[in-house]
Amino acid sequence: MPENILLINKLKKYFPTTERDRYVKAVDNVDLALKRGEILGVVGESGSGKSTIAYTVMGMYSPTSGQILFEGQDISCETSRRPMPVKKDLQIVFQDPGTSLNPQRNILQILELPLKVHRLADPDNTIRKVIELLEMVELSEEYLYKYPRALGGGERQLVAIARAMATGPKLMILDEPTSALDVSVQAKIVNTLIRLQSELGMSCLFITHDLSLMRNLAHRVAIMYLGKIMEVAPTQDFFERPLHPYTQMLLSSIPVISKEEETLKPDRITAHGEIPSPVDIPPGCRFHTRCTLAKDICFTQEPDAIQIGPNHSVSCHLFSED
Amino acid sequence: MEASTVSLKEARREGMRRSWYRFSRSNVAIVGLVGVLLTIVLAIFAPLIAPYPQHASAFVDYENAMVPPSRAYLLGSDPSGRDILSRIIFATRGALKMGIGVLAAVVPLGVVVGLIAGYHSGSAIGVIIMRITDIFLAVPPLLLALAVSAVLKPNLFNAMMAVSISWWPWYTRLVYSMVCSIKNEFYTQAAELTGASKSHIMFREILPNCLPPILTKMTLDIGFVILLGASLSFVGLGEQPPTPALGTMVADGAKYMPQQWWVAVFPGLAIMFIVLCFNLLGDGVRDTLSTEEV
């Protein structure tokens, strides 16, 4: 068995624009590895391509180029071409539970589908299995015949998590599962996810733009900018010793309340500028337009990922040897 | 904290009760519903309700021809001395057969074709199906009915067939456009990603979300189909004499306007009444279902 449950190799996903030969480069040469039982956080601004990675891994898009290996098996294709066991082992929780649950199907119907498709329960056993799934996310069996519209946002997301858990997946992709929810229910969702992950030992690819969430949740964090991974580091390293100027910028922009917390953050680097359009990616380092430390080389040459410590790599010329 | 064991039946009953509440708040919709029910009752129990049931077939009584509305003949009598009220009551049968029969044929066909085309939109199958649909849409139903009855013989069944041929594409189009957007919803994607079959996705995930507009269109369409059926029988392509048809009665009576106005006017009013009631009912259904989505 390969050590990495998921290996993404030079993945590119371009979308055509109305103009010929111009593409939205949503994901542009991404390398990423997810270890067994690990929670990897992928963080980035809106439009950085986080969700596109998730959807491409799930097979909602076929990659423009590059390779996706799931347990050593090439799955660089759309869902319809993937074998059933892969569909069983790979599940996703979408961002907005308001649109990811069919309004015309009740909770029982929603949760029994994956069980039926993968023949995980006898016909007379299905209801009991569904109740078990509901209990897993701390919902009672009263929910069985309710429709999604009768549920609150947090409850809906719990149902969506239960649906993803139904097949007992090896890899779960969480696409901003808390960002559409009230802060009050975010904590419940996150705690449920942490509990399920530690109980069942599945691997998670957790996509979010909420850095502070990663601190308590992820084993490793990857920072994405304009379709590329800028820095990957173990969570502690990431927060204590951020290397990439972009990472520092993001970390220093986390709002804090107390003076104490303020001292923990890297020196404030004001975020200036907006993320450029993924159609016209700046030459050289794609971050140079907003970087305060940019050197000459940054305008012309794209930096490669440089290994700094164990599991810590950064794509920035400031850390290259010469 | 009451111990609520909500069963599926209760949940359904609750939903029905809510829909009925929304529907019943509109007086106009209730008028439509009552009118439609009245028409259906008249059609089913025509032999019991009509004052002169024998007048609905070949019957001649020249002594009582062209009697104006009176106590014996509430809506007057026609040139053959037949009671117009009785004939109208029997003619509702043909009108309803037309409306219900055409929709029963058209809706399943149009919806399934639309589902398949919408699910495969973007690929060759979808394009081919929709172009064929467009061709059928371009056929005028009246002309087609003329052609059909020129080849076959003019009767109610052939008229229904002719109308059906030109009517199903509307449902295909309606469903197609909805499926195109619903198939990209995350809930459909979720079913697809977990490996659900095509038929499950089309009929269980997508179709239920298309039903409210289909239902609305159906109730609104019945009126139009009946109207089209009446136009066909007006030009002699519907139910054949001596079986009464509203369109035929209007056409026959037109010769006697305006002196013996009752011969043409009352069947005409009957057409108007039936179509109006179905349209009011349709509006009510539409309002009920559209507020339900919110």
Interface residues (C-beta under 8 A of the other chain):
Chain A: M58 G59 M60 T79 S80 M84 K87 K88 L90 Q91 I92 F94 D96 T99 S100 L101 N102 P103 Q104 R105 N106 Q109 L113 P114 V117 H118 E142 L144 Y145 K146 Y147 A160 R163 T167
Chain B: S4 T5 V6 S7 L8 A11 E185 F186 Y187 T188 Q189 A190 A191 E192 L193 T194 G195 A196 S197 H200 R204 E205 P208 N209 L211
